[in-house]
Amino acid sequence: MSGDTPRRRRHSPAVYRRRRLAVLLVLMVVVAGLVWLFVAQPWQAWAASESGPTPTPTASSASPTATPSPTASETPAAQASASPEESETPTATPCVARDLTVEAVTDKSEYAAGENPLLSIRLTNNGADCTLNVGTSAQSFTVMSGSDVWWRSTDCQSEPSDMLVLLEAGQTVESSTPVEWDRTRSSVDTCSEAGRPGAPGGGASYYLDVEIGGVSSTEPAYFLLY
């Protein structure tokens, strides 16, 4: 009959499978999107961009109170002058005789014929740190036999020099270069003359007295000439 409602056509099973697959794919996309939002948290990056970039610490901002290390242009003298300990250290005062021990020293106690004695000074500071002139201008060597003065280093000394040094407390120093006695009698009048009288040998006894910085040796050094 023409007035009857037409019966709806039933879809095939394949159509229903495709529809279920499409719904499943949509659900998977939604779930994947939710997982990405939870893991990536893009809203944090947005919040960070709104607050502005975080400054990278530099050498000056990382440790504003750090003391700068010396550079190649700084000299040791400049660094030393910045040390309060050194600037507050008092300058040593001149040595006093009562704190010094001066000794006369010879390299041997007996000398064979033709062998010249080598004479030295040994100095010990028994007090606090002090300064002393130890140059050749402040040194004196005297060789005697009994009461007879045979030789003085100052009789014919040429170009004497000064040398101010710091002697530390308890320090002992000795002549770096000994003075050689040529076994002749010295005189200020015979410095440029040859043939000065020679000192007798054969076991003759002599002794050495020294002085440095105005301080004399406490004991002489005895020796024999052959």
Z-matrix of the N, CA and C atoms (Angstrom, degrees):
N
C 1 1.465
C 2 1.512 1 110.20
N 3 1.314 2 115.68 1 142.63
C 4 1.460 3 117.89 2 -174.87
C 5 1.499 4 112.87 3 -72.85
N 6 1.374 5 118.20 4 -17.06
C 7 1.474 6 118.91 5 -177.55
C 8 1.512 7 113.04 6 -89.13
N 9 1.299 8 119.61 7 -6.03
C 10 1.477 9 121.34 8 -178.88
C 11 1.525 10 111.50 9 -74.72
N 12 1.395 11 115.23 10 142.91
C 13 1.487 12 120.54 11 178.76
C 14 1.522 13 109.73 12 -72.15
N 15 1.360 14 116.20 13 132.03
C 16 1.483 15 117.88 14 -178.17
C 17 1.537 16 110.63 15 -68.24
N 18 1.305 17 115.69 16 142.28
C 19 1.474 18 121.41 17 -179.31
C 20 1.520 19 108.94 18 -75.25
N 21 1.420 20 114.56 19 133.50
C 22 1.493 21 118.87 20 179.68
C 23 1.512 22 109.38 21 -66.21
N 24 1.318 23 111.47 22 138.53
C 25 1.472 24 117.11 23 -178.30
C 26 1.520 25 110.00 24 -77.99
N 27 1.238 26 118.31 25 130.92
C 28 1.468 27 125.01 26 -178.94
C 29 1.534 28 109.95 27 -81.27
N 30 1.415 29 114.40 28 128.93
C 31 1.486 30 117.98 29 -179.18
C 32 1.509 31 110.71 30 -73.39
N 33 1.259 32 112.03 31 157.76
C 34 1.473 33 118.06 32 179.76
C 35 1.546 34 110.01 33 -76.40
N 36 1.327 35 118.17 34 157.88
C 37 1.480 36 121.30 35 178.15
C 38 1.524 37 113.55 36 -56.26
N 39 1.306 38 119.43 37 -29.17
C 40 1.477 39 122.03 38 -178.55
C 41 1.516 40 111.08 39 -64.98
N 42 1.349 41 115.05 40 -36.17
C 43 1.467 42 119.43 41 -179.79
C 44 1.515 43 110.19 42 -65.56
N 45 1.345 44 115.34 43 -41.78
C 46 1.471 45 118.75 44 179.16
C 47 1.528 46 111.72 45 -65.61
N 48 1.304 47 116.56 46 -35.19
C 49 1.480 48 119.07 47 178.25
C 50 1.526 49 111.14 48 -66.05
N 51 1.347 50 116.20 49 -40.64
C 52 1.457 51 119.49 50 -179.95
C 53 1.526 52 110.82 51 -64.89
N 54 1.347 53 115.68 52 -39.61
C 55 1.463 54 119.33 53 179.80
C 56 1.543 55 110.62 54 -64.73
N 57 1.323 56 116.35 55 -44.83
C 58 1.471 57 119.32 56 179.16
C 59 1.540 58 110.41 57 -62.22
N 60 1.367 59 116.50 58 -38.30
C 61 1.469 60 120.23 59 178.54
C 62 1.524 61 111.11 60 -64.33
N 63 1.346 62 116.37 61 -39.52
C 64 1.469 63 119.70 62 -179.93
C 65 1.518 64 110.83 63 -65.56
N 66 1.373 65 115.25 64 -41.77
C 67 1.472 66 118.04 65 178.35
C 68 1.522 67 110.95 66 -64.08
N 69 1.330 68 117.02 67 -38.71
C 70 1.468 69 121.16 68 179.23
C 71 1.528 70 111.75 69 -64.24
N 72 1.349 71 116.80 70 -40.57
C 73 1.458 72 121.23 71 178.36
C 74 1.530 73 111.19 72 -63.54
N 75 1.347 74 115.85 73 -40.09
C 76 1.472 75 119.16 74 178.88
C 77 1.511 76 110.77 75 -64.09
N 78 1.347 77 115.90 76 -41.90
C 79 1.461 78 119.13 77 178.14
C 80 1.530 79 111.37 78 -62.63
N 81 1.320 80 116.68 79 -39.98
C 82 1.469 81 120.36 80 179.20
C 83 1.529 82 110.98 81 -64.02
N 84 1.335 83 116.59 82 -40.12
C 85 1.476 84 119.47 83 179.09
C 86 1.519 85 110.39 84 -65.19
N 87 1.336 86 117.30 85 -39.94
C 88 1.462 87 120.64 86 179.60
C 89 1.523 88 110.65 87 -65.14
N 90 1.347 89 115.79 88 -44.78
C 91 1.476 90 119.36 89 179.55
C 92 1.529 91 110.57 90 -63.03
N 93 1.341 92 116.50 91 -42.88
C 94 1.482 93 119.26 92 179.52
C 95 1.517 94 111.36 93 -61.98
N 96 1.342 95 115.65 94 -38.33
C 97 1.466 96 118.78 95 178.25
C 98 1.503 97 112.35 96 -64.91
N 99 1.354 98 115.99 97 -39.94
C 100 1.469 99 119.18 98 178.14
C 101 1.527 100 111.29 99 -65.15
N 102 1.340 101 116.44 100 -40.58
C 103 1.477 102 119.99 101 178.18
C 104 1.512 103 110.50 102 -62.43
N 105 1.324 104 118.01 103 -43.28
C 106 1.482 105 120.83 104 -179.57
C 107 1.528 106 111.54 105 -62.90
N 108 1.359 107 115.74 106 -41.33
C 109 1.458 108 118.83 107 178.21
C 110 1.520 109 111.62 108 -62.56
N 111 1.330 110 117.07 109 -37.91
C 112 1.462 111 120.12 110 -179.11
C 113 1.528 112 112.06 111 -70.05
N 114 1.337 113 115.97 112 -38.30
C 115 1.484 114 120.19 113 -177.43
C 116 1.523 115 111.26 114 -80.56
N 117 1.319 116 118.16 115 -50.56
C 118 1.475 117 120.79 116 -173.12
C 119 1.512 118 112.71 117 -74.92
N 120 1.331 119 118.15 118 -31.01
C 121 1.458 120 122.83 119 -178.85
C 122 1.530 121 111.84 120 46.33
N 123 1.298 122 118.61 121 60.54
C 124 1.479 123 121.25 122 -176.00
C 125 1.511 124 113.49 123 -62.58
N 126 1.345 125 117.24 124 -21.20
C 127 1.463 126 118.12 125 -179.97
C 128 1.526 127 112.51 126 -64.81
N 129 1.398 128 116.65 127 -26.28
C 130 1.475 129 119.21 128 177.38
C 131 1.515 130 111.16 129 -67.36
N 132 1.346 131 117.37 130 -43.53
C 133 1.467 132 120.59 131 177.41
C 134 1.512 133 111.03 132 -60.90
N 135 1.357 134 114.82 133 -37.62
C 136 1.468 135 117.67 134 178.41
C 137 1.519 136 111.16 135 -65.98
N 138 1.373 137 116.14 136 -42.12
C 139 1.464 138 119.43 137 178.78
C 140 1.520 139 111.38 138 -63.23
N 141 1.350 140 117.24 139 -38.37
C 142 1.466 141 120.64 140 179.36
C 143 1.506 142 110.88 141 -65.37
N 144 1.369 143 115.97 142 -39.60
C 145 1.468 144 118.64 143 179.91
C 146 1.517 145 111.48 144 -67.89
N 147 1.354 146 116.90 145 -29.65
C 148 1.454 147 119.90 146 178.94
C 149 1.527 148 111.56 147 -71.36
N 150 1.357 149 116.98 148 -34.41
C 151 1.464 150 120.16 149 -177.60
C 152 1.514 151 112.94 150 -82.25
N 153 1.317 152 117.98 151 -7.20
C 154 1.457 153 120.98 152 177.43
C 155 1.517 154 111.24 153 95.78
N 156 1.353 155 118.56 154 159.07
C 157 1.463 156 122.45 155 -177.74
C 158 1.528 157 111.26 156 -69.29
N 159 1.337 158 115.74 157 143.69
C 160 1.462 159 121.57 158 176.85
C 161 1.515 160 108.97 159 -80.06
N 162 1.349 161 119.77 160 125.76
C 163 1.467 162 120.78 161 -177.53
C 164 1.517 163 111.30 162 -67.85
N 165 1.327 164 115.20 163 140.51
C 166 1.465 165 120.87 164 176.81
C 167 1.513 166 109.22 165 -80.32
N 168 1.351 167 118.45 166 127.50
C 169 1.473 168 119.70 167 -178.64
C 170 1.516 169 111.16 168 -60.21
N 171 1.337 170 116.84 169 136.58
C 172 1.456 171 122.30 170 175.31
C 173 1.510 172 109.18 171 -106.25
N 174 1.327 173 116.15 172 178.34
C 175 1.463 174 120.44 173 -178.75
C 176 1.508 175 111.46 174 -61.20
N 177 1.369 176 116.42 175 -32.37
C 178 1.463 177 118.88 176 -177.76
C 179 1.513 178 112.23 177 -84.34
N 180 1.392 179 116.82 178 -35.89
C 181 1.453 180 118.61 179 -177.18
C 182 1.512 181 112.16 180 -82.06
N 183 1.364 182 118.39 181 -23.82
C 184 1.447 183 120.99 182 -177.72
C 185 1.509 184 111.41 183 -69.55
N 186 1.334 185 118.39 184 -38.40
C 187 1.468 186 120.98 185 -179.13
C 188 1.520 187 109.32 186 -141.93
N 189 1.332 188 117.37 187 78.69
C 190 1.469 189 120.76 188 -174.87
C 191 1.509 190 113.25 189 -64.72
N 192 1.360 191 119.01 190 -22.03
C 193 1.463 192 120.07 191 -176.96
C 194 1.523 193 112.38 192 -99.55
N 195 1.348 194 117.40 193 2.12
C 196 1.461 195 119.33 194 -177.55
C 197 1.515 196 110.49 195 -70.84
N 198 1.338 197 115.53 196 145.74
C 199 1.462 198 120.91 197 177.59
C 200 1.510 199 108.77 198 -81.78
N 201 1.324 200 118.97 199 127.34
C 202 1.462 201 120.01 200 -178.42
C 203 1.513 202 110.71 201 -66.25
N 204 1.332 203 115.10 202 143.10
C 205 1.461 204 120.54 203 177.87
C 206 1.515 205 109.25 204 -76.34
N 207 1.351 206 117.50 205 150.34
C 208 1.465 207 119.93 206 177.91
C 209 1.508 208 111.21 207 -61.43
N 210 1.326 209 116.56 208 141.50
C 211 1.451 210 121.54 209 177.51
C 212 1.514 211 109.29 210 -100.71
N 213 1.333 212 115.12 211 173.31
C 214 1.458 213 119.33 212 -177.60
C 215 1.519 214 112.05 213 -63.85
N 216 1.329 215 116.61 214 -23.19
C 217 1.459 216 119.19 215 -178.28
C 218 1.520 217 112.88 216 -79.88
N 219 1.356 218 117.53 217 -15.02
C 220 1.455 219 119.89 218 -179.46
C 221 1.523 220 109.76 219 -82.64
N 222 1.289 221 116.75 220 135.03
C 223 1.453 222 121.49 221 -179.77
C 224 1.513 223 110.32 222 -94.43
N 225 1.351 224 118.72 223 155.73
C 226 1.468 225 120.38 224 176.51
C 227 1.516 226 112.74 225 -55.58
N 228 1.354 227 116.45 226 -34.30
C 229 1.458 228 118.77 227 -179.03
C 230 1.519 229 110.70 228 -65.85
N 231 1.334 230 115.86 229 -40.56
C 232 1.463 231 119.09 230 179.37
C 233 1.513 232 110.96 231 -64.60
N 234 1.332 233 117.37 232 -40.05
C 235 1.449 234 120.86 233 178.22
C 236 1.523 235 110.79 234 -66.29
N 237 1.305 236 116.98 235 -39.90
C 238 1.459 237 120.36 236 -178.15
C 239 1.525 238 111.04 237 -65.80
N 240 1.330 239 116.31 238 -37.92
C 241 1.460 240 118.75 239 -178.41
C 242 1.517 241 111.90 240 -67.38
N 243 1.342 242 116.28 241 -19.35
C 244 1.460 243 118.99 242 -179.97
C 245 1.514 244 112.52 243 -85.42
N 246 1.325 245 117.91 244 -5.02
C 247 1.457 246 121.29 245 -178.09
C 248 1.519 247 110.50 246 -85.74
N 249 1.355 248 119.17 247 118.57
C 250 1.467 249 120.53 248 -178.94
C 251 1.517 250 112.57 249 -67.46
N 252 1.345 251 116.21 250 -29.42
C 253 1.461 252 118.04 251 -179.37
C 254 1.523 253 110.90 252 -63.89
N 255 1.344 254 116.40 253 -42.76
C 256 1.455 255 118.96 254 -178.15
C 257 1.524 256 111.28 255 -71.32
N 258 1.331 257 116.93 256 -37.44
C 259 1.464 258 119.05 257 -178.62
C 260 1.522 259 111.37 258 -68.72
N 261 1.353 260 117.44 259 -23.57
C 262 1.451 261 120.28 260 -178.70
C 263 1.525 262 112.32 261 -92.16
N 264 1.352 263 117.62 262 -6.20
C 265 1.456 264 120.50 263 -179.55
C 266 1.521 265 109.77 264 -71.60
N 267 1.347 266 118.95 265 123.78
C 268 1.466 267 119.84 266 -178.40
C 269 1.519 268 111.49 267 -71.46
N 270 1.319 269 115.92 268 151.21
C 271 1.460 270 121.54 269 177.21
C 272 1.526 271 109.15 270 -73.85
N 273 1.352 272 116.55 271 137.21
C 274 1.462 273 120.53 272 -179.00
C 275 1.531 274 109.77 273 -64.46
N 276 1.309 275 115.23 274 144.46
C 277 1.465 276 121.34 275 178.75
C 278 1.520 277 110.13 276 -88.70
N 279 1.332 278 119.00 277 163.42
C 280 1.464 279 121.25 278 178.20
C 281 1.531 280 111.34 279 -61.35
N 282 1.323 281 115.19 280 146.60
C 283 1.464 282 120.60 281 178.93
C 284 1.532 283 110.18 282 -67.25
N 285 1.323 284 115.02 283 150.77
C 286 1.469 285 120.62 284 175.13
C 287 1.526 286 108.21 285 -113.45
N 288 1.323 287 115.46 286 147.89
C 289 1.464 288 120.94 287 -172.65
C 290 1.530 289 112.97 288 -57.52
N 291 1.324 290 118.05 289 -36.46
C 292 1.474 291 120.09 290 -175.62
C 293 1.526 292 112.60 291 -66.99
N 294 1.354 293 117.21 292 -19.11
C 295 1.466 294 120.38 293 -179.97
C 296 1.522 295 113.16 294 -94.76
N 297 1.330 296 117.02 295 -1.08
C 298 1.464 297 120.54 296 -176.23
C 299 1.527 298 111.56 297 -112.00
N 300 1.328 299 115.31 298 140.99
C 301 1.465 300 121.70 299 172.25
C 302 1.518 301 108.01 300 -117.18
N 303 1.333 302 116.25 301 120.55
C 304 1.462 303 122.24 302 -178.52
C 305 1.527 304 108.60 303 -111.32
N 306 1.329 305 116.42 304 130.51
C 307 1.462 306 121.31 305 -178.86
C 308 1.525 307 110.15 306 -124.09
N 309 1.329 308 115.86 307 140.28
C 310 1.461 309 122.06 308 172.98
C 311 1.527 310 108.02 309 -87.49
N 312 1.332 311 116.34 310 134.79
C 313 1.468 312 120.84 311 -174.61
C 314 1.526 313 109.21 312 -132.07
N 315 1.331 314 116.24 313 133.80
C 316 1.473 315 122.37 314 171.32
C 317 1.523 316 107.84 315 -119.19
N 318 1.336 317 116.36 316 151.86
C 319 1.464 318 118.57 317 -176.93
C 320 1.527 319 112.58 318 -75.00
N 321 1.354 320 116.73 319 -17.61
C 322 1.464 321 120.86 320 177.48
C 323 1.520 322 109.04 321 -144.28
N 324 1.323 323 115.54 322 167.92
C 325 1.466 324 120.07 323 174.19
C 326 1.529 325 111.14 324 -103.04
N 327 1.330 326 117.99 325 -13.78
C 328 1.465 327 123.03 326 177.29
C 329 1.528 328 109.08 327 -140.34
N 330 1.358 329 115.02 328 140.97
C 331 1.452 330 120.28 329 -178.59
C 332 1.522 331 109.86 330 -127.63
N 333 1.322 332 114.21 331 130.78
C 334 1.459 333 119.22 332 178.02
C 335 1.522 334 110.06 333 -72.76
N 336 1.312 335 116.39 334 167.19
C 337 1.460 336 121.35 335 179.32
C 338 1.527 337 109.88 336 -57.77
N 339 1.325 338 116.14 337 131.97
C 340 1.462 339 121.32 338 179.70
C 341 1.519 340 114.02 339 82.16
N 342 1.324 341 118.24 340 -0.16
C 343 1.464 342 121.85 341 179.98
C 344 1.526 343 109.24 342 -99.25
N 345 1.325 344 116.42 343 123.58
C 346 1.462 345 120.67 344 -175.90
C 347 1.537 346 111.88 345 -91.30
N 348 1.339 347 117.66 346 135.47
C 349 1.470 348 120.78 347 176.81
C 350 1.524 349 111.55 348 -68.27
N 351 1.330 350 114.99 349 144.96
C 352 1.462 351 122.43 350 174.13
C 353 1.524 352 107.57 351 -109.27
N 354 1.334 353 116.11 352 123.44
C 355 1.458 354 122.49 353 -170.67
C 356 1.529 355 110.97 354 -111.07
N 357 1.354 356 116.24 355 138.12
C 358 1.468 357 120.81 356 -177.97
C 359 1.523 358 110.58 357 -139.45
N 360 1.331 359 114.73 358 168.85
C 361 1.463 360 123.08 359 175.79
C 362 1.525 361 108.48 360 -121.51
N 363 1.330 362 116.20 361 133.60
C 364 1.462 363 121.72 362 173.22
C 365 1.524 364 108.08 363 -114.72
N 366 1.339 365 116.19 364 130.25
C 367 1.453 366 121.84 365 -173.56
C 368 1.528 367 110.13 366 -128.02
N 369 1.332 368 117.12 367 130.77
C 370 1.463 369 122.22 368 178.81
C 371 1.521 370 109.78 369 -124.39
N 372 1.332 371 115.67 370 132.10
C 373 1.462 372 121.47 371 177.14
C 374 1.527 373 108.64 372 -95.44
N 375 1.314 374 117.34 373 110.86
C 376 1.465 375 122.40 374 -179.49
C 377 1.527 376 113.46 375 -92.62
N 378 1.340 377 116.55 376 -1.34
C 379 1.464 378 120.27 377 -178.79
C 380 1.505 379 111.70 378 -110.41
N 381 1.326 380 115.27 379 -152.14
C 382 1.463 381 121.11 380 178.81
C 383 1.528 382 109.78 381 -79.08
N 384 1.338 383 115.90 382 172.43
C 385 1.465 384 120.29 383 176.55
C 386 1.524 385 109.49 384 -53.31
N 387 1.334 386 116.08 385 136.77
C 388 1.469 387 119.98 386 -179.79
C 389 1.514 388 109.36 387 -155.12
N 390 1.328 389 115.84 388 168.27
C 391 1.459 390 121.43 389 -179.92
C 392 1.523 391 110.04 390 -111.17
N 393 1.348 392 114.51 391 147.76
C 394 1.465 393 119.79 392 -178.45
C 395 1.519 394 109.62 393 -150.87
N 396 1.339 395 115.68 394 142.69
C 397 1.457 396 121.34 395 174.34
C 398 1.532 397 108.35 396 -81.32
N 399 1.333 398 116.05 397 112.54
C 400 1.468 399 120.16 398 -179.38
C 401 1.527 400 111.07 399 -112.82
N 402 1.329 401 116.86 400 17.10
C 403 1.461 402 120.14 401 178.81
C 404 1.522 403 111.76 402 -69.69
N 405 1.328 404 116.02 403 172.18
C 406 1.475 405 120.82 404 -178.42
C 407 1.520 406 111.90 405 -63.36
N 408 1.332 407 117.67 406 -24.15
C 409 1.464 408 120.31 407 178.16
C 410 1.523 409 111.74 408 -68.13
N 411 1.359 410 116.11 409 -21.57
C 412 1.466 411 120.67 410 -177.44
C 413 1.528 412 112.24 411 -103.93
N 414 1.344 413 117.65 412 6.82
C 415 1.458 414 121.71 413 -178.14
C 416 1.524 415 111.51 414 -108.28
N 417 1.308 416 115.03 415 146.58
C 418 1.467 417 120.14 416 177.04
C 419 1.524 418 108.96 417 -146.56
N 420 1.343 419 116.77 418 130.52
C 421 1.465 420 124.24 419 175.81
C 422 1.524 421 108.13 420 -118.55
N 423 1.314 422 116.60 421 130.11
C 424 1.467 423 120.81 422 -179.91
C 425 1.526 424 109.34 423 -130.91
N 426 1.351 425 115.57 424 124.76
C 427 1.470 426 121.36 425 177.67
C 428 1.521 427 108.15 426 -107.04
N 429 1.334 428 115.30 427 127.72
C 430 1.463 429 120.54 428 -178.90
C 431 1.520 430 110.13 429 -130.23
N 432 1.317 431 114.32 430 158.14
C 433 1.466 432 121.88 431 170.90
C 434 1.520 433 105.92 432 -129.61
N 435 1.356 434 116.15 433 106.30
C 436 1.456 435 119.65 434 -170.27
C 437 1.521 436 108.80 435 67.35
N 438 1.335 437 116.12 436 -124.30
C 439 1.467 438 120.96 437 177.89
C 440 1.526 439 111.67 438 -100.05
N 441 1.339 440 116.01 439 4.10
C 442 1.465 441 121.28 440 -176.62
C 443 1.527 442 109.64 441 -90.95
N 444 1.337 443 114.97 442 118.58
C 445 1.468 444 119.52 443 177.87
C 446 1.524 445 108.61 444 -81.78
N 447 1.350 446 116.03 445 118.02
C 448 1.447 447 120.48 446 -178.81
C 449 1.529 448 112.62 447 -94.62
N 450 1.284 449 117.05 448 -35.62
C 451 1.477 450 117.65 449 -172.50
C 452 1.520 451 110.82 450 -155.39
N 453 1.338 452 116.25 451 136.72
C 454 1.460 453 123.75 452 173.69
C 455 1.523 454 108.53 453 -127.00
N 456 1.313 455 116.17 454 134.24
C 457 1.466 456 119.88 455 -179.99
C 458 1.517 457 111.85 456 -68.50
N 459 1.335 458 118.02 457 -22.52
C 460 1.464 459 121.74 458 -177.63
C 461 1.521 460 113.44 459 -84.04
N 462 1.355 461 117.30 460 -11.02
C 463 1.464 462 119.21 461 -177.09
C 464 1.517 463 111.81 462 -63.16
N 465 1.319 464 116.29 463 -43.43
C 466 1.466 465 120.02 464 -176.53
C 467 1.525 466 112.04 465 -125.18
N 468 1.322 467 115.76 466 31.62
C 469 1.467 468 120.15 467 -178.76
C 470 1.521 469 110.42 468 -70.75
N 471 1.339 470 116.47 469 136.35
C 472 1.468 471 120.99 470 179.38
C 473 1.531 472 109.45 471 -119.20
N 474 1.314 473 114.90 472 139.11
C 475 1.466 474 123.75 473 177.76
C 476 1.534 475 112.40 474 50.16
N 477 1.321 476 118.28 475 60.04
C 478 1.469 477 119.41 476 175.81
C 479 1.525 478 110.51 477 -64.91
N 480 1.330 479 116.30 478 148.24
C 481 1.462 480 120.76 479 -176.81
C 482 1.524 481 110.42 480 -131.70
N 483 1.341 482 115.56 481 157.33
C 484 1.451 483 122.11 482 176.25
C 485 1.530 484 110.00 483 -101.39
N 486 1.328 485 115.94 484 149.23
C 487 1.466 486 121.24 485 175.37
C 488 1.522 487 108.25 486 -150.44
N 489 1.336 488 115.91 487 103.45
C 490 1.458 489 121.40 488 179.50
C 491 1.523 490 109.08 489 -87.21
N 492 1.344 491 117.20 490 122.69
C 493 1.458 492 121.27 491 -178.25
C 494 1.527 493 110.01 492 -126.18
N 495 1.334 494 114.81 493 160.02
C 496 1.461 495 121.46 494 174.86
C 497 1.524 496 108.63 495 -95.90
N 498 1.320 497 116.26 496 120.86
C 499 1.455 498 121.97 497 175.08
C 500 1.522 499 108.18 498 -99.02
N 501 1.315 500 116.40 499 118.10
C 502 1.459 501 119.88 500 179.34
C 503 1.525 502 110.57 501 -77.41
N 504 1.306 503 116.07 502 156.73
C 505 1.465 504 121.12 503 179.80
C 506 1.523 505 110.54 504 -57.39
N 507 1.345 506 116.33 505 127.01
C 508 1.462 507 121.32 506 179.24
C 509 1.512 508 114.87 507 80.61
N 510 1.321 509 118.07 508 1.87
C 511 1.462 510 121.24 509 -176.73
C 512 1.529 511 111.53 510 -78.72
N 513 1.347 512 115.76 511 141.53
C 514 1.460 513 122.44 512 175.19
C 515 1.517 514 108.70 513 -120.76
N 516 1.336 515 116.49 514 128.91
C 517 1.465 516 121.83 515 179.16
C 518 1.513 517 108.95 516 -126.56
N 519 1.346 518 115.44 517 157.49
C 520 1.462 519 120.82 518 -179.22
C 521 1.521 520 109.25 519 -140.09
N 522 1.306 521 116.92 520 156.35
C 523 1.470 522 121.76 521 -178.91
C 524 1.526 523 109.96 522 -53.13
N 525 1.330 524 116.09 523 128.63
C 526 1.461 525 119.34 524 178.42
C 527 1.522 526 111.52 525 -74.34
N 528 1.340 527 116.07 526 -32.62
C 529 1.474 528 121.23 527 177.94
C 530 1.528 529 108.70 528 -127.10
N 531 1.332 530 117.93 529 110.44
C 532 1.474 531 119.68 530 -179.56
C 533 1.529 532 112.00 531 -62.61
N 534 1.341 533 115.15 532 156.32
C 535 1.470 534 122.03 533 175.22
C 536 1.529 535 108.02 534 -93.78
N 537 1.316 536 116.29 535 131.92
C 538 1.475 537 120.86 536 -178.85
C 539 1.528 538 110.50 537 -96.08
N 540 1.313 539 115.34 538 129.02
C 541 1.464 540 120.48 539 174.86
C 542 1.528 541 108.04 540 -97.01
N 543 1.322 542 116.42 541 126.13
C 544 1.465 543 120.59 542 -175.52
C 545 1.532 544 113.10 543 -85.59
N 546 1.344 545 116.85 544 12.16
C 547 1.473 546 123.34 545 176.20
C 548 1.530 547 112.11 546 64.34
N 549 1.357 548 115.73 547 34.11
C 550 1.460 549 120.02 548 174.91
C 551 1.524 550 108.75 549 -123.06
N 552 1.337 551 115.11 550 164.69
C 553 1.456 552 120.86 551 177.28
C 554 1.522 553 108.90 552 -84.16
N 555 1.313 554 117.00 553 129.39
C 556 1.461 555 120.62 554 -178.13
C 557 1.522 556 110.42 555 -95.55
N 558 1.354 557 113.52 556 158.48
C 559 1.450 558 120.66 557 177.11
C 560 1.517 559 107.59 558 -164.32
N 561 1.319 560 116.71 559 143.91
C 562 1.459 561 119.26 560 178.13
C 563 1.518 562 111.23 561 -65.72
N 564 1.337 563 116.56 562 -15.78
C 565 1.464 564 120.33 563 -178.88
C 566 1.515 565 112.32 564 -93.29
N 567 1.339 566 118.39 565 -8.10
C 568 1.475 567 120.15 566 -175.56
C 569 1.535 568 112.41 567 -121.44
N 570 1.326 569 117.18 568 21.42
C 571 1.466 570 119.41 569 -177.01
C 572 1.524 571 112.70 570 -65.21
N 573 1.314 572 117.23 571 -33.51
C 574 1.463 573 120.50 572 -177.49
C 575 1.524 574 112.44 573 -101.59
N 576 1.311 575 117.15 574 7.51
C 577 1.466 576 120.52 575 -177.68
C 578 1.516 577 111.19 576 -106.83
N 579 1.324 578 115.94 577 144.55
C 580 1.456 579 121.15 578 175.96
C 581 1.525 580 108.61 579 -91.47
N 582 1.321 581 115.33 580 168.96
C 583 1.457 582 119.85 581 176.58
C 584 1.510 583 114.27 582 75.37
N 585 1.316 584 118.41 583 30.01
C 586 1.466 585 119.09 584 175.48
C 587 1.528 586 109.64 585 -67.64
N 588 1.315 587 118.38 586 150.44
C 589 1.463 588 121.36 587 -176.97
C 590 1.521 589 111.11 588 -59.05
N 591 1.311 590 116.17 589 135.52
C 592 1.455 591 121.13 590 178.91
C 593 1.524 592 111.22 591 -89.16
N 594 1.315 593 115.99 592 149.00
C 595 1.461 594 120.89 593 -179.87
C 596 1.524 595 109.86 594 -73.75
N 597 1.341 596 117.80 595 137.20
C 598 1.461 597 121.30 596 179.18
C 599 1.526 598 111.02 597 -62.93
N 600 1.326 599 117.08 598 144.88
C 601 1.460 600 123.30 599 176.66
C 602 1.523 601 109.48 600 -109.74
N 603 1.331 602 114.62 601 -137.63
C 604 1.468 603 119.14 602 178.14
C 605 1.518 604 112.65 603 69.26
N 606 1.343 605 117.64 604 26.52
C 607 1.461 606 120.27 605 -179.82
C 608 1.513 607 113.70 606 93.15
N 609 1.351 608 117.40 607 15.57
C 610 1.456 609 120.60 608 178.95
C 611 1.534 610 109.65 609 -66.94
N 612 1.348 611 114.49 610 143.93
C 613 1.458 612 120.92 611 -175.94
C 614 1.524 613 111.12 612 -96.73
N 615 1.352 614 115.51 613 136.04
C 616 1.457 615 122.75 614 178.36
C 617 1.542 616 108.51 615 -135.74
N 618 1.324 617 114.89 616 165.77
C 619 1.470 618 117.84 617 172.92
C 620 1.521 619 109.63 618 -146.96
N 621 1.331 620 113.54 619 156.68
C 622 1.458 621 121.74 620 -175.87
C 623 1.524 622 110.11 621 -115.16
N 624 1.326 623 115.84 622 130.22
C 625 1.463 624 123.04 623 169.33
C 626 1.527 625 108.35 624 -115.24
N 627 1.314 626 115.99 625 143.32
C 628 1.477 627 119.66 626 -180.00
C 629 1.522 628 109.92 627 -131.01
N 630 1.334 629 114.30 628 162.76
C 631 1.462 630 121.52 629 176.10
C 632 1.515 631 108.48 630 -146.74
N 633 1.341 632 116.57 631 141.68
C 634 1.461 633 120.83 632 176.38
C 635 1.518 634 108.98 633 -147.51
N 636 1.322 635 115.71 634 132.86
C 637 1.458 636 120.83 635 -179.73
C 638 1.516 637 113.01 636 59.94
N 639 1.331 638 117.68 637 28.31
C 640 1.456 639 121.20 638 -179.42
C 641 1.511 640 113.95 639 81.85
N 642 1.358 641 118.51 640 5.09
C 643 1.461 642 122.51 641 179.95
C 644 1.529 643 108.79 642 -111.01
N 645 1.342 644 116.81 643 125.05
C 646 1.463 645 121.43 644 -177.68
C 647 1.525 646 111.37 645 -90.18
N 648 1.325 647 115.80 646 157.25
C 649 1.460 648 121.24 647 177.46
C 650 1.526 649 109.82 648 -66.51
N 651 1.337 650 116.09 649 145.44
C 652 1.461 651 120.97 650 -178.55
C 653 1.518 652 111.96 651 -78.40
N 654 1.336 653 117.60 652 -32.91
C 655 1.461 654 122.80 653 179.94
C 656 1.530 655 109.36 654 -135.22
N 657 1.327 656 118.84 655 142.48
C 658 1.480 657 120.35 656 176.67
C 659 1.516 658 110.39 657 -77.54
N 660 1.317 659 115.43 658 163.05
C 661 1.456 660 122.34 659 174.20
C 662 1.518 661 107.80 660 -106.09
N 663 1.351 662 117.06 661 118.80
C 664 1.468 663 122.33 662 -175.82
C 665 1.541 664 109.43 663 -92.15
N 666 1.355 665 116.00 664 146.83
C 667 1.457 666 121.04 665 176.22
C 668 1.539 667 108.70 666 -156.09
N 669 1.327 668 114.81 667 165.15
C 670 1.460 669 122.64 668 -178.87
C 671 1.520 670 110.02 669 -119.13
N 672 1.354 671 115.12 670 142.50
C 673 1.459 672 120.76 671 174.29
C 674 1.511 673 109.66 672 -109.78
N 675 1.309 674 116.29 673 135.01
C 676 1.480 675 121.82 674 175.40
C 677 1.504 676 110.39 675 -116.71
